[in-house]
Amino acid sequence: MARGMRKSLVGEKFGKLTVKEYAGTDKFRNSLWKCECACGRVIIEKGSLLTKGLERLGTVVSCGICSEKYSKAPIKDDTEYIDKSLIGQRFGKLVVEEVFMKTVNEKTEQKQMYAKCKCDCGNTTEVLVTNLKNGKTLSCGCLRLEKVRKTKYLLSDDFVGQRFGKLVVKRFDDEKHLWECECDCGNIKYLKKSNLTNNGYRSCGNCYGKKTRNKRTKEELKKDKNKKGE
């Protein structure tokens, strides 16, 4: 038996799983156990994933299909596991139109339950059913963008019109998620708010600086220095 195993797990139950027999070890010498799920499926799982957890109930408590969790058991006929009762239900801004099993690993034929949903914004997206039920996914992504727009960073209307050196803030670009700034020379530059407020950019970069100095002759630079000295 594997190193660290105190007793046999044969006959014990963990959620929907009943341990049937010892199945050896993996390459890391973790003990493996052949388990039968209440739905009839048989899987081989590590003992640590069965026993380590709250009240000896580990992270694996079923074959994975009947509980819509990740499964190592290949599925050939999965129509009986599709929860059609979800069709028509609303989760945040998403309304379920179709539920289906999707292969997530071609080599092991692992499948998970997905839902085709219509978002209130008009987009259609595919979402893992478990993410719908636990509230992790509530939109096609537009909800997150709305929350970003409502942050204090974007609601700084008084920021528009402010001057930073040669730059004047014009508006916030929703596509680029940056502030559009117009330089006194007429050029447009897109910057983060922090780029301006933290003693950062003060021009488009083409008015003065290395790029401008390289284009001027030495005589012109000397004249500028003399003017400053006067």
Residue pairs with C-beta under 8 A, 6 or more apart in sequence:
1 8
1 22
1 31
2 25
2 29
2 30
2 31
2 47
3 29
4 31
5 31
5 47
8 22
9 19
9 22
9 33
9 47
9 50
9 51
10 19
10 20
10 21
10 22
10 33
11 18
11 19
12 18
12 19
13 19
14 35
14 50
14 51
14 56
14 57
14 58
14 60
14 61
15 57
15 60
15 61
15 62
16 37
16 38
16 39
16 61
16 62
16 63
16 66
16 67
17 35
17 36
17 37
17 38
17 43
17 45
17 50
17 60
17 61
17 62
17 63
18 35
18 36
18 37
18 38
19 33
19 34
19 35
19 50
20 33
20 34
20 35
20 36
20 42
21 33
21 34
22 31
22 32
22 33
22 34
23 32
23 33
23 34
23 44
24 31
24 32
25 31
25 32
26 32
26 46
30 46
30 47
30 48
31 46
31 47
31 48
32 44
32 45
32 46
32 47
33 44
33 45
33 46
33 47
33 50
34 42
34 43
34 44
35 42
35 43
35 44
35 45
35 50
35 63
36 42
37 43
37 62
37 63
37 66
38 62
38 66
39 62
39 63
39 65
39 66
41 63
41 65
41 66
41 73
42 63
42 73
43 63
43 64
43 71
43 72
43 73
44 72
45 60
45 72
48 58
49 58
49 59
49 60
50 58
50 60
51 58
52 58
52 59
53 59
61 67
62 69
63 71
63 73
64 70
64 71
64 72
64 73
65 71
65 73
65 75
65 78
65 81
65 111
66 81
68 83
68 112
68 113
68 129
68 130
69 130
70 110
70 112
71 110
71 111
71 112
72 108
72 110
74 108
74 109
74 110
75 81
75 101
75 109
75 111
78 101
78 111
81 101
81 113
82 99
82 100
82 101
82 113
83 99
83 113
83 129
84 99
86 96
86 99
86 115
86 129
86 132
87 96
87 97
87 98
87 99
88 95
88 96
89 95
89 96
90 96
91 117
91 132
91 133
91 135
91 137
91 138
92 135
92 137
92 138
92 139
92 143
93 119
93 120
93 121
93 138
93 139
93 140
93 142
93 143
94 117
94 118
94 119
94 120
94 125
94 127
94 132
94 137
94 138
94 139
94 140
95 117
95 118
96 115
96 116
96 117
96 132
97 115
97 116
97 117
97 118
97 124
98 115
98 116
99 113
99 114
99 115
99 116
99 129
100 113
100 114
100 115
100 116
101 111
101 112
101 113
101 114
102 111
102 112
102 113
102 114
102 126
103 109
103 110
103 111
104 110
104 111
104 112
112 128
112 129
112 130
113 128
113 129
113 130
114 126
114 127
114 128
114 129
115 126
115 127
115 128
115 129
115 132
116 124
116 125
116 126
117 124
117 125
117 126
117 127
117 132
117 140
118 124
119 125
119 139
119 140
119 142
120 139
121 139
121 140
121 142
123 140
123 141
123 142
124 140
125 140
125 141
127 137
128 137
130 136
131 137
148 154
148 177
149 174
153 193
154 172
156 193
159 169
159 179
159 193
160 169
160 170
160 171
160 172
161 168
161 169
162 168
162 169
162 196
163 169
164 181
164 196
164 197
164 201
164 202
165 201
165 202
165 203
166 183
166 184
166 185
166 202
166 203
166 204
166 207
167 181
167 182
167 183
167 189
167 191
167 196
167 201
167 202
167 203
167 204
168 181
168 182
168 183
168 184
169 179
169 180
169 181
169 196
170 179
170 180
170 181
170 182
171 179
171 180
172 178
172 179
172 180
173 179
173 180
173 190
176 190
178 190
178 191
178 192
179 190
179 191
179 192
179 193
179 196
180 188
180 189
180 190
181 188
181 189
181 190
181 191
181 196
181 201
181 204
182 188
183 189
183 203
183 204
183 206
183 207
184 203
184 207
185 203
185 204
185 206
185 207
187 204
187 206
187 207
188 204
189 201
189 204
189 205
191 200
191 201
194 200
195 201
203 209
205 211
206 212
213 221
